[in-house]
């Protein structure tokens, strides 16, 4: 199963991109104070879209590689990054390029997991683990209870806290910390979970 079940490029062509808020995740400035290690070393941003989070991380000194499957998203991301602070890559996260395997100190995950059909989650978690160096950390903000209309199934697809933790533990990561942020995009406060997990040495 691949992430091409939804034509993400078509979403950008038609403007059907409700996840693109035009600003980085509100939790990132908080984490800059709370977990400054996130902004150090080589960082992978999967499903980066137009790159608000990636550019924020790069502005704090991280060496960022941002990956998306949608060429139009990356085209826009590059235009918003005229100084080339981020390395933008078009790639399928379910077929991770060899030069990205075991190369990252950190992964920053935000909205990519929630965009995937639930049966794709295990393969995705394993792929992100494969990108981390031994001892590397995954940080993320995950939808545990998205605001859905009656009968709506997603995306975004929510994931209960216990299931989310089991997902990363089953992929071989050790959960270090998790909590519900009180800082979020409008309408998301209390609906997300911050999680930090580590790949064993």
Steps between C-alpha positions, in 0.01 A plus 500: 500500500639839403414861579385553141147382590427871530631721220680751720622700202140543388416631848756777453377573147141546619588674827350219707769528768334569837815378677705786355456779755766730354699493824707244693344283769421726799672251731840543334594827679400336829721203425788732417498585871400159636694263271778694323660175383227480238665791321847346486660264252347353186119499501258321267156654443275241330193614310632857517242662270596860426755488777402734784630264769813414303594865453441572870729215602767612254481857632596368845812332361385149412619340176162412354403256228129538419325227302166494321348292223321799344718687252277809510535525879878490463495754219320742730728413792809587296351835399442576868862410578703725267817458706487122473503445876331160458580204276169422327453143376221334306483141622266220603539451875394137456801445274756707687801600284817325613680827565241588766528175697661531842603860434290713736540615857134602516172454319229764537154355419198725468180414308658235274385199704149641530481526120564129449241223496531308831625177332804696379613607845723207591704525179530875549626468856759244392611731217557791737693279740719391209590864430627559855852442619535273806411721795306738275169651608157526347297801608146558385158653548227249420124528456340287771152645454453707185189715460292295255157556352240225562578208270837642398785248510805707409761595422596615752484164673518517877691246705435431870791563736553133590493397135745777411744391767468135399568597139841650578592238758417222253726670246784476753502847655500576872241755616664765717227757547148586387248769591203692363612849391295805592648686204361408158346628180146633548260214572772247585573578866450183704469289185870431451776313681867588508723193507875449524650157427856376458662236280720274717877528468 
